[in-house]
Amino acid sequence: MRAREEQIEEMVQVNSAYLCHEDYTPDNLRMMLAAAISEAEERARAECAADTRRLEWLGKMLKLNAPYQPAAINGKYTAPTLRAAIDAAMEGGNG
């Protein structure tokens, strides 16, 4: 994978003729692209954190409300937590 700076530079080279003018320079375009990429990465991290919280909540609910049987996820693995059972199922090609 190329570095972010390389990707931004390629986008500036491809698009500067269309987007840049006297009041909007390639440097402005670089800053805008870097900010947009940073915001997208931040949103992705936030979604991953939300998924983690959902998974932890689900694991707690299963333990509180029903006998926990992770083997039901893939039929052959007994794991101590829901997360471990899901990971094992995905590694086994069942996920």
TAKA-V144584 format. One line per field, one symbol per residue. phi: phi as a letter, one per 30 degrees, with the letter a starting at -180 (. if undefined). burial: b if it has 24 or more other C-alpha atoms within 12 Angstrom, else e. A space follows every 50 residues. Layout:
phi=???
burial=???
This chain:
phi=.ddeddddddddddcddcccaecbdedddedddddddddddddddddddd ddddddddedddddcaedbddddbibbccdbdedddedddddicc
burial=eeeeeeebeeebeeeeeeeeeeeeebeebbeebeeeeeeeeeeeeeeeee eeeeeeeebeeeeeeeeeebeebeeeeeeebbbebbebeeeeeee
